[in-house]
């Protein structure tokens, strides 16, 4: 239960990077697409991609793996190559 709470807290932090209007737009685009990017127009797909990039999914996954792993994992594996934007954000 503690691990689930930690992951929920981590997800809340990443979603909190978007303001309220961006979160609403992200939800609206996700609903409209039904999980199929082809259901969206070209500009809507670009907008969705921009919103998803703002969530920094690689940082989220790397942080989650770091919390879940019983052994230390290399930062390169978790956050990408050295000097990467994700690695700088993790610091």
C-alpha positions in Angstrom: 0.0 0.0 0.0 2.9 2.3 0.8 4.4 1.8 -2.7 1.0 2.5 -4.3 0.7 5.7 -2.3 4.2 6.8 -3.3 3.5 6.2 -7.0 0.2 8.1 -6.7 2.1 11.0 -5.1 4.7 10.9 -7.8 2.0 10.9 -10.5 0.3 13.9 -8.8 3.5 15.8 -9.0 3.9 15.2 -12.7 0.3 16.1 -13.5 0.7 19.2 -11.4 3.2 20.5 -13.9 0.2 21.4 -16.1 -2.2 24.2 -15.2 -5.9 23.6 -14.9 -6.7 24.5 -18.5 -3.9 22.3 -19.9 -5.2 19.4 -17.8 -8.7 19.8 -19.0 -7.5 20.0 -22.6 -5.3 16.9 -22.2 -8.4 15.0 -20.9 -10.6 16.3 -23.7 -8.0 15.2 -26.3 -7.6 11.8 -24.7 -11.3 11.2 -24.7 -11.7 12.3 -28.2 -9.0 10.1 -29.5 -10.2 6.9 -27.7 -6.6 5.8 -27.6 -6.1 6.2 -31.4 -4.0 9.1 -32.5 -5.5 8.8 -36.0 -8.9 10.0 -34.5 -7.3 13.4 -34.0 -6.5 16.1 -36.5 -2.9 17.0 -37.2 -3.0 20.1 -35.0 -4.7 18.2 -32.2 -2.1 15.5 -32.3 0.7 18.1 -32.1 -1.1 19.8 -29.2 -1.5 16.4 -27.4 2.2 15.6 -27.9 3.2 19.0 -26.5 1.0 18.4 -23.4 2.4 14.9 -22.9 6.0 16.2 -23.2 5.3 18.7 -20.5 4.5 15.8 -18.2 8.0 14.5 -18.7 7.0 10.8 -18.9 10.6 9.5 -18.9 11.4 11.3 -15.7 8.2 9.8 -14.2 9.1 6.3 -15.2 12.7 6.7 -14.0 11.6 8.0 -10.7 9.0 5.2 -10.3 11.6 2.6 -11.1 14.1 4.2 -8.7 11.5 3.9 -5.9 10.5 0.3 -6.7 13.9 -1.3 -7.4 15.5 -3.1 -4.4 18.9 -2.4 -5.9 20.4 0.8 -7.2 19.9 1.2 -11.0 22.2 3.3 -13.2 21.0 6.8 -13.8 21.6 6.3 -17.5 19.1 3.5 -17.5 16.5 5.5 -15.5 16.8 9.0 -17.0 18.6 8.6 -20.3 22.0 9.7 -21.6 24.2 12.1 -19.6 23.3 15.8 -20.2 19.8 14.8 -21.2 17.0 17.2 -20.2 15.4 14.4 -18.2 18.6 13.9 -16.2 18.9 17.6 -15.4 15.3 17.7 -14.3 15.9 14.7 -12.0 18.4 16.6 -10.0 
